Amino acid sequence: MMQLRSRYLSSLVLAVGLLVAGCGQEIKKENEQLKGQVTILQKENADLKAESVTLKGENEAMKKELEEMKAQMEQMQQKMKGTRMGRPAKNK
């Protein structure tokens, strides 16, 4: 009976060992795939951060340009009002 239990236990240990060894290779393979995905995602993240900085700069430049255009438009409207006041009224 002791030998039977010993054989059973040995077989169980061997089966678990083989199972773990097989899973170990699968885990290593999955780990390598995940490392590759992480590398790709880190590069994409860096690229997106750089693009974000560029877009923020372009946005600020466009805001400045818009304000300058608004100021020019206001000056033009003031000139137009001034020239209208200096002219005689049109006859209808």
mmCIF file as gemmi writes it, N, C-alpha and C atoms, coordinates in Angstrom:
data_model
loop_
_atom_site.group_PDB
_atom_site.id
_atom_site.type_symbol
_atom_site.label_atom_id
_atom_site.label_alt_id
_atom_site.label_comp_id
_atom_site.label_asym_id
_atom_site.label_entity_id
_atom_site.label_seq_id
_atom_site.pdbx_PDB_ins_code
_atom_site.Cartn_x
_atom_site.Cartn_y
_atom_site.Cartn_z
_atom_site.occupancy
_atom_site.B_iso_or_equiv
_atom_site.pdbx_formal_charge
_atom_site.auth_seq_id
_atom_site.auth_asym_id
_atom_site.pdbx_PDB_model_num
ATOM 1 N N . MET Axp A 1 ? 0.828 -1.185 0 1 0 ? 1 A 1
ATOM 2 C CA . MET Axp A 1 ? 0 0 0 1 0 ? 1 A 1
ATOM 3 C C . MET Axp A 1 ? 0.875 1.253 0 1 0 ? 1 A 1
ATOM 4 N N . MET Axp A 2 ? 1.941 1.202 0.725 1 0 ? 2 A 1
ATOM 5 C CA . MET Axp A 2 ? 2.861 2.323 0.796 1 0 ? 2 A 1
ATOM 6 C C . MET Axp A 2 ? 3.5 2.553 -0.578 1 0 ? 2 A 1
ATOM 7 N N . GLN Axp A 3 ? 3.831 1.437 -1.273 1 0 ? 3 A 1
ATOM 8 C CA . GLN Axp A 3 ? 4.429 1.549 -2.596 1 0 ? 3 A 1
ATOM 9 C C . GLN Axp A 3 ? 3.414 2.117 -3.599 1 0 ? 3 A 1
ATOM 10 N N . LEU Axp A 4 ? 2.179 1.732 -3.464 1 0 ? 4 A 1
ATOM 11 C CA . LEU Axp A 4 ? 1.129 2.223 -4.344 1 0 ? 4 A 1
ATOM 12 C C . LEU Axp A 4 ? 0.965 3.73 -4.172 1 0 ? 4 A 1
ATOM 13 N N . ARG Axp A 5 ? 0.942 4.161 -2.929 1 0 ? 5 A 1
ATOM 14 C CA . ARG Axp A 5 ? 0.8 5.589 -2.633 1 0 ? 5 A 1
ATOM 15 C C . ARG Axp A 5 ? 2.023 6.337 -3.16 1 0 ? 5 A 1
ATOM 16 N N . SER Axp A 6 ? 3.195 5.746 -2.997 1 0 ? 6 A 1
ATOM 17 C CA . SER Axp A 6 ? 4.429 6.364 -3.464 1 0 ? 6 A 1
ATOM 18 C C . SER Axp A 6 ? 4.42 6.48 -4.986 1 0 ? 6 A 1
ATOM 19 N N . ARG Axp A 7 ? 3.985 5.44 -5.679 1 0 ? 7 A 1
ATOM 20 C CA . ARG Axp A 7 ? 3.888 5.481 -7.134 1 0 ? 7 A 1
ATOM 21 C C . ARG Axp A 7 ? 2.858 6.521 -7.587 1 0 ? 7 A 1
ATOM 22 N N . TYR Axp A 8 ? 1.741 6.554 -6.892 1 0 ? 8 A 1
ATOM 23 C CA . TYR Axp A 8 ? 0.673 7.516 -7.221 1 0 ? 8 A 1
ATOM 24 C C . TYR Axp A 8 ? 1.195 8.934 -7.039 1 0 ? 8 A 1
ATOM 25 N N . LEU Axp A 9 ? 1.875 9.159 -5.946 1 0 ? 9 A 1
ATOM 26 C CA . LEU Axp A 9 ? 2.417 10.477 -5.653 1 0 ? 9 A 1
ATOM 27 C C . LEU Axp A 9 ? 3.494 10.842 -6.677 1 0 ? 9 A 1
ATOM 28 N N . SER Axp A 10 ? 4.331 9.906 -7.033 1 0 ? 10 A 1
ATOM 29 C CA . SER Axp A 10 ? 5.374 10.15 -8.038 1 0 ? 10 A 1
ATOM 30 C C . SER Axp A 10 ? 4.744 10.469 -9.388 1 0 ? 10 A 1
ATOM 31 N N . SER Axp A 11 ? 3.729 9.737 -9.752 1 0 ? 11 A 1
ATOM 32 C CA . SER Axp A 11 ? 3.04 9.98 -11.02 1 0 ? 11 A 1
ATOM 33 C C . SER Axp A 11 ? 2.382 11.354 -11.013 1 0 ? 11 A 1
ATOM 34 N N . LEU Axp A 12 ? 1.796 11.693 -9.894 1 0 ? 12 A 1
ATOM 35 C CA . LEU Axp A 12 ? 1.142 13.001 -9.763 1 0 ? 12 A 1
ATOM 36 C C . LEU Axp A 12 ? 2.163 14.119 -9.879 1 0 ? 12 A 1
ATOM 37 N N . VAL Axp A 13 ? 3.291 13.978 -9.218 1 0 ? 13 A 1
ATOM 38 C CA . VAL Axp A 13 ? 4.347 14.992 -9.28 1 0 ? 13 A 1
ATOM 39 C C . VAL Axp A 13 ? 4.868 15.109 -10.706 1 0 ? 13 A 1
ATOM 40 N N . LEU Axp A 14 ? 5.07 13.984 -11.379 1 0 ? 14 A 1
ATOM 41 C CA . LEU Axp A 14 ? 5.547 13.986 -12.757 1 0 ? 14 A 1
ATOM 42 C C . LEU Axp A 14 ? 4.544 14.664 -13.685 1 0 ? 14 A 1
ATOM 43 N N . ALA Axp A 15 ? 3.259 14.351 -13.522 1 0 ? 15 A 1
ATOM 44 C CA . ALA Axp A 15 ? 2.209 14.951 -14.351 1 0 ? 15 A 1
ATOM 45 C C . ALA Axp A 15 ? 2.149 16.457 -14.143 1 0 ? 15 A 1
ATOM 46 N N . VAL Axp A 16 ? 2.203 16.891 -12.903 1 0 ? 16 A 1
ATOM 47 C CA . VAL Axp A 16 ? 2.176 18.329 -12.601 1 0 ? 16 A 1
ATOM 48 C C . VAL Axp A 16 ? 3.423 18.986 -13.162 1 0 ? 16 A 1
ATOM 49 N N . GLY Axp A 17 ? 4.556 18.345 -13.043 1 0 ? 17 A 1
ATOM 50 C CA . GLY Axp A 17 ? 5.806 18.894 -13.582 1 0 ? 17 A 1
ATOM 51 C C . GLY Axp A 17 ? 5.742 19.074 -15.089 1 0 ? 17 A 1
ATOM 52 N N . LEU Axp A 18 ? 5.237 18.066 -15.788 1 0 ? 18 A 1
ATOM 53 C CA . LEU Axp A 18 ? 5.109 18.169 -17.245 1 0 ? 18 A 1
ATOM 54 C C . LEU Axp A 18 ? 4.11 19.247 -17.64 1 0 ? 18 A 1
ATOM 55 N N . LEU Axp A 19 ? 3.04 19.342 -16.906 1 0 ? 19 A 1
ATOM 56 C CA . LEU Axp A 19 ? 2.02 20.349 -17.175 1 0 ? 19 A 1
ATOM 57 C C . LEU Axp A 19 ? 2.589 21.752 -16.991 1 0 ? 19 A 1
ATOM 58 N N . VAL Axp A 20 ? 3.32 21.926 -15.915 1 0 ? 20 A 1
ATOM 59 C CA . VAL Axp A 20 ? 3.918 23.234 -15.639 1 0 ? 20 A 1
ATOM 60 C C . VAL Axp A 20 ? 4.972 23.568 -16.684 1 0 ? 20 A 1
ATOM 61 N N . ALA Axp A 21 ? 5.762 22.581 -17.076 1 0 ? 21 A 1
ATOM 62 C CA . ALA Axp A 21 ? 6.793 22.817 -18.089 1 0 ? 21 A 1
ATOM 63 C C . ALA Axp A 21 ? 6.157 23.226 -19.415 1 0 ? 21 A 1
ATOM 64 N N . GLY Axp A 22 ? 5.084 22.593 -19.793 1 0 ? 22 A 1
ATOM 65 C CA . GLY Axp A 22 ? 4.376 22.948 -21.025 1 0 ? 22 A 1
ATOM 66 C C . GLY Axp A 22 ? 3.77 24.329 -20.937 1 0 ? 22 A 1
ATOM 67 N N . CYS Axp A 23 ? 3.175 24.647 -19.812 1 0 ? 23 A 1
ATOM 68 C CA . CYS Axp A 23 ? 2.581 25.968 -19.619 1 0 ? 23 A 1
ATOM 69 C C . CYS Axp A 23 ? 3.666 27.035 -19.561 1 0 ? 23 A 1
ATOM 70 N N . GLY Axp A 24 ? 4.824 26.662 -19.038 1 0 ? 24 A 1
ATOM 71 C CA . GLY Axp A 24 ? 5.925 27.618 -18.943 1 0 ? 24 A 1
ATOM 72 C C . GLY Axp A 24 ? 6.337 28.126 -20.307 1 0 ? 24 A 1
ATOM 73 N N . GLN Axp A 25 ? 6.424 27.238 -21.294 1 0 ? 25 A 1
ATOM 74 C CA . GLN Axp A 25 ? 6.78 27.649 -22.641 1 0 ? 25 A 1
ATOM 75 C C . GLN Axp A 25 ? 5.707 28.554 -23.231 1 0 ? 25 A 1
ATOM 76 N N . GLU Axp A 26 ? 4.466 28.195 -22.981 1 0 ? 26 A 1
ATOM 77 C CA . GLU Axp A 26 ? 3.348 28.998 -23.495 1 0 ? 26 A 1
ATOM 78 C C . GLU Axp A 26 ? 3.351 30.381 -22.851 1 0 ? 26 A 1
ATOM 79 N N . ILE Axp A 27 ? 3.629 30.419 -21.557 1 0 ? 27 A 1
ATOM 80 C CA . ILE Axp A 27 ? 3.677 31.701 -20.843 1 0 ? 27 A 1
ATOM 81 C C . ILE Axp A 27 ? 4.825 32.551 -21.366 1 0 ? 27 A 1
ATOM 82 N N . LYS Axp A 28 ? 5.978 31.912 -21.622 1 0 ? 28 A 1
ATOM 83 C CA . LYS Axp A 28 ? 7.122 32.661 -22.155 1 0 ? 28 A 1
ATOM 84 C C . LYS Axp A 28 ? 6.785 33.245 -23.525 1 0 ? 28 A 1
ATOM 85 N N . LYS Axp A 29 ? 6.127 32.457 -24.355 1 0 ? 29 A 1
ATOM 86 C CA . LYS Axp A 29 ? 5.74 32.925 -25.69 1 0 ? 29 A 1
ATOM 87 C C . LYS Axp A 29 ? 4.781 34.115 -25.582 1 0 ? 29 A 1
ATOM 88 N N . GLU Axp A 30 ? 3.789 33.973 -24.717 1 0 ? 30 A 1
ATOM 89 C CA . GLU Axp A 30 ? 2.822 35.061 -24.523 1 0 ? 30 A 1
ATOM 90 C C . GLU Axp A 30 ? 3.521 36.299 -23.957 1 0 ? 30 A 1
ATOM 91 N N . ASN Axp A 31 ? 4.461 36.088 -23.05 1 0 ? 31 A 1
ATOM 92 C CA . ASN Axp A 31 ? 5.199 37.193 -22.446 1 0 ? 31 A 1
ATOM 93 C C . ASN Axp A 31 ? 5.986 37.954 -23.52 1 0 ? 31 A 1
ATOM 94 N N . GLU Axp A 32 ? 6.624 37.233 -24.437 1 0 ? 32 A 1
ATOM 95 C CA . GLU Axp A 32 ? 7.373 37.878 -25.514 1 0 ? 32 A 1
ATOM 96 C C . GLU Axp A 32 ? 6.441 38.665 -26.433 1 0 ? 32 A 1
ATOM 97 N N . GLN Axp A 33 ? 5.265 38.113 -26.713 1 0 ? 33 A 1
ATOM 98 C CA . GLN Axp A 33 ? 4.288 38.832 -27.542 1 0 ? 33 A 1
ATOM 99 C C . GLN Axp A 33 ? 3.837 40.112 -26.845 1 0 ? 33 A 1
ATOM 100 N N . LEU Axp A 34 ? 3.6 40.008 -25.554 1 0 ? 34 A 1
ATOM 101 C CA . LEU Axp A 34 ? 3.164 41.187 -24.806 1 0 ? 34 A 1
ATOM 102 C C . LEU Axp A 34 ? 4.266 42.24 -24.737 1 0 ? 34 A 1
ATOM 103 N N . LYS Axp A 35 ? 5.508 41.806 -24.61 1 0 ? 35 A 1
ATOM 104 C CA . LYS Axp A 35 ? 6.621 42.755 -24.61 1 0 ? 35 A 1
ATOM 105 C C . LYS Axp A 35 ? 6.676 43.504 -25.938 1 0 ? 35 A 1
ATOM 106 N N . GLY Axp A 36 ? 6.448 42.782 -27.035 1 0 ? 36 A 1
ATOM 107 C CA . GLY Axp A 36 ? 6.424 43.423 -28.349 1 0 ? 36 A 1
ATOM 108 C C . GLY Axp A 36 ? 5.296 44.433 -28.463 1 0 ? 36 A 1
ATOM 109 N N . GLN Axp A 37 ? 4.14 44.064 -27.948 1 0 ? 37 A 1
ATOM 110 C CA . GLN Axp A 37 ? 2.993 44.984 -27.985 1 0 ? 37 A 1
ATOM 111 C C . GLN Axp A 37 ? 3.263 46.221 -27.131 1 0 ? 37 A 1
ATOM 112 N N . VAL Axp A 38 ? 3.889 46.036 -25.979 1 0 ? 38 A 1
ATOM 113 C CA . VAL Axp A 38 ? 4.209 47.167 -25.107 1 0 ? 38 A 1
ATOM 114 C C . VAL Axp A 38 ? 5.169 48.118 -25.82 1 0 ? 38 A 1
ATOM 115 N N . THR Axp A 39 ? 6.165 47.567 -26.497 1 0 ? 39 A 1
ATOM 116 C CA . THR Axp A 39 ? 7.123 48.394 -27.233 1 0 ? 39 A 1
ATOM 117 C C . THR Axp A 39 ? 6.415 49.22 -28.303 1 0 ? 39 A 1
ATOM 118 N N . ILE Axp A 40 ? 5.531 48.576 -29.039 1 0 ? 40 A 1
ATOM 119 C CA . ILE Axp A 40 ? 4.774 49.283 -30.081 1 0 ? 40 A 1
ATOM 120 C C . ILE Axp A 40 ? 3.909 50.378 -29.471 1 0 ? 40 A 1
ATOM 121 N N . LEU Axp A 41 ? 3.224 50.064 -28.384 1 0 ? 41 A 1
ATOM 122 C CA . LEU Axp A 41 ? 2.348 51.052 -27.74 1 0 ? 41 A 1
ATOM 123 C C . LEU Axp A 41 ? 3.144 52.214 -27.155 1 0 ? 41 A 1
ATOM 124 N N . GLN Axp A 42 ? 4.331 51.935 -26.634 1 0 ? 42 A 1
ATOM 125 C CA . GLN Axp A 42 ? 5.165 53.015 -26.103 1 0 ? 42 A 1
ATOM 126 C C . GLN Axp A 42 ? 5.594 53.955 -27.221 1 0 ? 42 A 1
ATOM 127 N N . LYS Axp A 43 ? 5.927 53.398 -28.379 1 0 ? 43 A 1
ATOM 128 C CA . LYS Axp A 43 ? 6.308 54.243 -29.516 1 0 ? 43 A 1
ATOM 129 C C . LYS Axp A 43 ? 5.116 55.067 -29.983 1 0 ? 43 A 1
ATOM 130 N N . GLU Axp A 44 ? 3.957 54.436 -30.09 1 0 ? 44 A 1
ATOM 131 C CA . GLU Axp A 44 ? 2.749 55.17 -30.5 1 0 ? 44 A 1
ATOM 132 C C . GLU Axp A 44 ? 2.446 56.286 -29.504 1 0 ? 44 A 1
ATOM 133 N N . ASN Axp A 45 ? 2.616 56 -28.22 1 0 ? 45 A 1
ATOM 134 C CA . ASN Axp A 45 ? 2.365 56.995 -27.187 1 0 ? 45 A 1
ATOM 135 C C . ASN Axp A 45 ? 3.311 58.186 -27.34 1 0 ? 45 A 1
ATOM 136 N N . ALA Axp A 46 ? 4.591 57.915 -27.569 1 0 ? 46 A 1
ATOM 137 C CA . ALA Axp A 46 ? 5.562 58.993 -27.758 1 0 ? 46 A 1
ATOM 138 C C . ALA Axp A 46 ? 5.216 59.805 -29.005 1 0 ? 46 A 1
ATOM 139 N N . ASP Axp A 47 ? 4.831 59.132 -30.076 1 0 ? 47 A 1
ATOM 140 C CA . ASP Axp A 47 ? 4.446 59.825 -31.308 1 0 ? 47 A 1
ATOM 141 C C . ASP Axp A 47 ? 3.237 60.723 -31.086 1 0 ? 47 A 1
ATOM 142 N N . LEU Axp A 48 ? 2.249 60.205 -30.355 1 0 ? 48 A 1
ATOM 143 C CA . LEU Axp A 48 ? 1.045 60.994 -30.082 1 0 ? 48 A 1
ATOM 144 C C . LEU Axp A 48 ? 1.348 62.195 -29.195 1 0 ? 48 A 1
ATOM 145 N N . LYS Axp A 49 ? 2.243 62.02 -28.24 1 0 ? 49 A 1
ATOM 146 C CA . LYS Axp A 49 ? 2.627 63.149 -27.389 1 0 ? 49 A 1
ATOM 147 C C . LYS Axp A 49 ? 3.297 64.229 -28.221 1 0 ? 49 A 1
ATOM 148 N N . ALA Axp A 50 ? 4.188 63.828 -29.115 1 0 ? 50 A 1
ATOM 149 C CA . ALA Axp A 50 ? 4.868 64.798 -29.98 1 0 ? 50 A 1
ATOM 150 C C . ALA Axp A 50 ? 3.863 65.512 -30.881 1 0 ? 50 A 1
ATOM 151 N N . GLU Axp A 51 ? 2.931 64.758 -31.432 1 0 ? 51 A 1
ATOM 152 C CA . GLU Axp A 51 ? 1.909 65.359 -32.288 1 0 ? 51 A 1
ATOM 153 C C . GLU Axp A 51 ? 1.033 66.332 -31.497 1 0 ? 51 A 1
ATOM 154 N N . SER Axp A 52 ? 0.741 65.974 -30.265 1 0 ? 52 A 1
ATOM 155 C CA . SER Axp A 52 ? -0.067 66.829 -29.404 1 0 ? 52 A 1
ATOM 156 C C . SER Axp A 52 ? 0.643 68.163 -29.155 1 0 ? 52 A 1
ATOM 157 N N . VAL Axp A 53 ? 1.94 68.102 -28.892 1 0 ? 53 A 1
ATOM 158 C CA . VAL Axp A 53 ? 2.71 69.33 -28.67 1 0 ? 53 A 1
ATOM 159 C C . VAL Axp A 53 ? 2.693 70.193 -29.927 1 0 ? 53 A 1
ATOM 160 N N . THR Axp A 54 ? 2.868 69.562 -31.08 1 0 ? 54 A 1
ATOM 161 C CA . THR Axp A 54 ? 2.841 70.291 -32.351 1 0 ? 54 A 1
ATOM 162 C C . THR Axp A 54 ? 1.483 70.951 -32.572 1 0 ? 54 A 1
ATOM 163 N N . LEU Axp A 55 ? 0.414 70.193 -32.326 1 0 ? 55 A 1
ATOM 164 C CA . LEU Axp A 55 ? -0.935 70.737 -32.525 1 0 ? 55 A 1
ATOM 165 C C . LEU Axp A 55 ? -1.232 71.877 -31.561 1 0 ? 55 A 1
ATOM 166 N N . LYS Axp A 56 ? -0.75 71.771 -30.339 1 0 ? 56 A 1
ATOM 167 C CA . LYS Axp A 56 ? -0.953 72.866 -29.384 1 0 ? 56 A 1
ATOM 168 C C . LYS Axp A 56 ? -0.265 74.133 -29.872 1 0 ? 56 A 1
ATOM 169 N N . GLY Axp A 57 ? 0.942 73.979 -30.405 1 0 ? 57 A 1
ATOM 170 C CA . GLY Axp A 57 ? 1.667 75.137 -30.938 1 0 ? 57 A 1
ATOM 171 C C . GLY Axp A 57 ? 0.937 75.751 -32.121 1 0 ? 57 A 1
ATOM 172 N N . GLU Axp A 58 ? 0.455 74.895 -33.014 1 0 ? 58 A 1
ATOM 173 C CA . GLU Axp A 58 ? -0.3 75.392 -34.172 1 0 ? 58 A 1
ATOM 174 C C . GLU Axp A 58 ? -1.581 76.08 -33.726 1 0 ? 58 A 1
ATOM 175 N N . ASN Axp A 59 ? -2.236 75.538 -32.719 1 0 ? 59 A 1
ATOM 176 C CA . ASN Axp A 59 ? -3.467 76.124 -32.195 1 0 ? 59 A 1
ATOM 177 C C . ASN Axp A 59 ? -3.204 77.526 -31.64 1 0 ? 59 A 1
ATOM 178 N N . GLU Axp A 60 ? -2.126 77.661 -30.884 1 0 ? 60 A 1
ATOM 179 C CA . GLU Axp A 60 ? -1.792 78.975 -30.321 1 0 ? 60 A 1
ATOM 180 C C . GLU Axp A 60 ? -1.48 79.975 -31.439 1 0 ? 60 A 1
ATOM 181 N N . ALA Axp A 61 ? -0.765 79.53 -32.455 1 0 ? 61 A 1
ATOM 182 C CA . ALA Axp A 61 ? -0.437 80.416 -33.58 1 0 ? 61 A 1
ATOM 183 C C . ALA Axp A 61 ? -1.709 80.854 -34.313 1 0 ? 61 A 1
ATOM 184 N N . MET Axp A 62 ? -2.642 79.921 -34.483 1 0 ? 62 A 1
ATOM 185 C CA . MET Axp A 62 ? -3.9 80.256 -35.164 1 0 ? 62 A 1
ATOM 186 C C . MET Axp A 62 ? -4.746 81.215 -34.318 1 0 ? 62 A 1
ATOM 187 N N . LYS Axp A 63 ? -4.729 81.046 -33.014 1 0 ? 63 A 1
ATOM 188 C CA . LYS Axp A 63 ? -5.464 81.969 -32.142 1 0 ? 63 A 1
ATOM 189 C C . LYS Axp A 63 ? -4.899 83.38 -32.274 1 0 ? 63 A 1
ATOM 190 N N . LYS Axp A 64 ? -3.567 83.472 -32.298 1 0 ? 64 A 1
ATOM 191 C CA . LYS Axp A 64 ? -2.913 84.778 -32.434 1 0 ? 64 A 1
ATOM 192 C C . LYS Axp A 64 ? -3.275 85.404 -33.783 1 0 ? 64 A 1
ATOM 193 N N . GLU Axp A 65 ? -3.224 84.589 -34.832 1 0 ? 65 A 1
ATOM 194 C CA . GLU Axp A 65 ? -3.564 85.076 -36.168 1 0 ? 65 A 1
ATOM 195 C C . GLU Axp A 65 ? -5.019 85.547 -36.222 1 0 ? 65 A 1
ATOM 196 N N . LEU Axp A 66 ? -5.915 84.819 -35.582 1 0 ? 66 A 1
ATOM 197 C CA . LEU Axp A 66 ? -7.327 85.195 -35.546 1 0 ? 66 A 1
ATOM 198 C C . LEU Axp A 66 ? -7.51 86.542 -34.844 1 0 ? 66 A 1
ATOM 199 N N . GLU Axp A 67 ? -6.822 86.724 -33.734 1 0 ? 67 A 1
ATOM 200 C CA . GLU Axp A 67 ? -6.925 88 -33.009 1 0 ? 67 A 1
ATOM 201 C C . GLU Axp A 67 ? -6.407 89.157 -33.86 1 0 ? 67 A 1
ATOM 202 N N . GLU Axp A 68 ? -5.319 88.91 -34.587 1 0 ? 68 A 1
ATOM 203 C CA . GLU Axp A 68 ? -4.782 89.952 -35.474 1 0 ? 68 A 1
ATOM 204 C C . GLU Axp A 68 ? -5.777 90.278 -36.573 1 0 ? 68 A 1
ATOM 205 N N . MET Axp A 69 ? -6.42 89.269 -37.129 1 0 ? 69 A 1
ATOM 206 C CA . MET Axp A 69 ? -7.411 89.488 -38.19 1 0 ? 69 A 1
ATOM 207 C C . MET Axp A 69 ? -8.623 90.252 -37.655 1 0 ? 69 A 1
ATOM 208 N N . LYS Axp A 70 ? -9.031 89.913 -36.444 1 0 ? 70 A 1
ATOM 209 C CA . LYS Axp A 70 ? -10.163 90.642 -35.841 1 0 ? 70 A 1
ATOM 210 C C . LYS Axp A 70 ? -9.806 92.115 -35.659 1 0 ? 70 A 1
ATOM 211 N N . ALA Axp A 71 ? -8.575 92.368 -35.23 1 0 ? 71 A 1
ATOM 212 C CA . ALA Axp A 71 ? -8.137 93.756 -35.045 1 0 ? 71 A 1
ATOM 213 C C . ALA Axp A 71 ? -8.108 94.485 -36.385 1 0 ? 71 A 1
ATOM 214 N N . GLN Axp A 72 ? -7.617 93.825 -37.433 1 0 ? 72 A 1
ATOM 215 C CA . GLN Axp A 72 ? -7.598 94.435 -38.768 1 0 ? 72 A 1
ATOM 216 C C . GLN Axp A 72 ? -9.012 94.719 -39.251 1 0 ? 72 A 1
ATOM 217 N N . MET Axp A 73 ? -9.914 93.784 -39.007 1 0 ? 73 A 1
ATOM 218 C CA . MET Axp A 73 ? -11.301 93.96 -39.426 1 0 ? 73 A 1
ATOM 219 C C . MET Axp A 73 ? -11.923 95.153 -38.698 1 0 ? 73 A 1
ATOM 220 N N . GLU Axp A 74 ? -11.633 95.266 -37.426 1 0 ? 74 A 1
ATOM 221 C CA . GLU Axp A 74 ? -12.162 96.389 -36.642 1 0 ? 74 A 1
ATOM 222 C C . GLU Axp A 74 ? -11.624 97.713 -37.194 1 0 ? 74 A 1
ATOM 223 N N . GLN Axp A 75 ? -10.347 97.757 -37.536 1 0 ? 75 A 1
ATOM 224 C CA . GLN Axp A 75 ? -9.759 98.979 -38.11 1 0 ? 75 A 1
ATOM 225 C C . GLN Axp A 75 ? -10.41 99.313 -39.442 1 0 ? 75 A 1
ATOM 226 N N . MET Axp A 76 ? -10.646 98.309 -40.269 1 0 ? 76 A 1
ATOM 227 C CA . MET Axp A 76 ? -11.28 98.538 -41.562 1 0 ? 76 A 1
ATOM 228 C C . MET Axp A 76 ? -12.706 99.059 -41.39 1 0 ? 76 A 1
ATOM 229 N N . GLN Axp A 77 ? -13.425 98.496 -40.411 1 0 ? 77 A 1
ATOM 230 C CA . GLN Axp A 77 ? -14.792 98.96 -40.161 1 0 ? 77 A 1
ATOM 231 C C . GLN Axp A 77 ? -14.786 100.405 -39.684 1 0 ? 77 A 1
ATOM 232 N N . GLN Axp A 78 ? -13.813 100.755 -38.862 1 0 ? 78 A 1
ATOM 233 C CA . GLN Axp A 78 ? -13.721 102.141 -38.386 1 0 ? 78 A 1
ATOM 234 C C . GLN Axp A 78 ? -13.412 103.085 -39.547 1 0 ? 78 A 1
ATOM 235 N N . LYS Axp A 79 ? -12.534 102.675 -40.457 1 0 ? 79 A 1
ATOM 236 C CA . LYS Axp A 79 ? -12.222 103.501 -41.624 1 0 ? 79 A 1
ATOM 237 C C . LYS Axp A 79 ? -13.449 103.687 -42.499 1 0 ? 79 A 1
ATOM 238 N N . MET Axp A 80 ? -14.213 102.584 -42.661 1 0 ? 80 A 1
ATOM 239 C CA . MET Axp A 80 ? -15.415 102.665 -43.492 1 0 ? 80 A 1
ATOM 240 C C . MET Axp A 80 ? -16.428 103.609 -42.869 1 0 ? 80 A 1
ATOM 241 N N . LYS Axp A 81 ? -16.59 103.57 -41.58 1 0 ? 81 A 1
ATOM 242 C CA . LYS Axp A 81 ? -17.527 104.48 -40.897 1 0 ? 81 A 1
ATOM 243 C C . LYS Axp A 81 ? -17.071 105.916 -41.062 1 0 ? 81 A 1
ATOM 244 N N . GLY Axp A 82 ? -15.767 106.13 -40.959 1 0 ? 82 A 1
ATOM 245 C CA . GLY Axp A 82 ? -15.215 107.482 -41.094 1 0 ? 82 A 1
ATOM 246 C C . GLY Axp A 82 ? -15.411 108.033 -42.492 1 0 ? 82 A 1
ATOM 247 N N . THR Axp A 83 ? -15.244 107.224 -43.51 1 0 ? 83 A 1
ATOM 248 C CA . THR Axp A 83 ? -15.41 107.711 -44.882 1 0 ? 83 A 1
ATOM 249 C C . THR Axp A 83 ? -16.869 107.922 -45.21 1 0 ? 83 A 1
ATOM 250 N N . ARG Axp A 84 ? -17.766 107.188 -44.622 1 0 ? 84 A 1
ATOM 251 C CA . ARG Axp A 84 ? -19.197 107.383 -44.855 1 0 ? 84 A 1
ATOM 252 C C . ARG Axp A 84 ? -19.662 108.699 -44.26 1 0 ? 84 A 1
ATOM 253 N N . MET Axp A 85 ? -19.151 109.021 -43.098 1 0 ? 85 A 1
ATOM 254 C CA . MET Axp A 85 ? -19.574 110.268 -42.432 1 0 ? 85 A 1
ATOM 255 C C . MET Axp A 85 ? -19.1 111.495 -43.189 1 0 ? 85 A 1
ATOM 256 N N . GLY Axp A 86 ? -17.985 111.414 -43.852 1 0 ? 86 A 1
ATOM 257 C CA . GLY Axp A 86 ? -17.449 112.54 -44.599 1 0 ? 86 A 1
ATOM 258 C C . GLY Axp A 86 ? -18.118 112.766 -45.936 1 0 ? 86 A 1
ATOM 259 N N . ARG Axp A 87 ? -18.876 111.835 -46.435 1 0 ? 87 A 1
ATOM 260 C CA . ARG Axp A 87 ? -19.52 111.935 -47.743 1 0 ? 87 A 1
ATOM 261 C C . ARG Axp A 87 ? -20.926 112.501 -47.593 1 0 ? 87 A 1
ATOM 262 N N . PRO Axp A 88 ? -21.374 113.158 -48.624 1 0 ? 88 A 1
ATOM 263 C CA . PRO Axp A 88 ? -22.756 113.635 -48.584 1 0 ? 88 A 1
ATOM 264 C C . PRO Axp A 88 ? -23.727 112.465 -48.736 1 0 ? 88 A 1
ATOM 265 N N . ALA Axp A 89 ? -24.918 112.614 -48.229 1 0 ? 89 A 1
ATOM 266 C CA . ALA Axp A 89 ? -25.93 111.559 -48.295 1 0 ? 89 A 1
ATOM 267 C C . ALA Axp A 89 ? -26.331 111.363 -49.745 1 0 ? 89 A 1
ATOM 268 N N . LYS Axp A 90 ? -26.631 110.151 -50.093 1 0 ? 90 A 1
ATOM 269 C CA . LYS Axp A 90 ? -27.048 109.828 -51.457 1 0 ? 90 A 1
ATOM 270 C C . LYS Axp A 90 ? -28.477 110.272 -51.671 1 0 ? 90 A 1
ATOM 271 N N . ASN Axp A 91 ? -28.782 110.725 -52.873 1 0 ? 91 A 1
ATOM 272 C CA . ASN Axp A 91 ? -30.161 111.091 -53.245 1 0 ? 91 A 1
ATOM 273 C C . ASN Axp A 91 ? -30.897 109.856 -53.668 1 0 ? 91 A 1
ATOM 274 N N . LYS Axp A 92 ? -32.126 109.749 -53.239 1 0 ? 92 A 1
ATOM 275 C CA . LYS Axp A 92 ? -32.92 108.588 -53.63 1 0 ? 92 A 1
ATOM 276 C C . LYS Axp A 92 ? -33.91 108.951 -54.667 1 0 ? 92 A 1
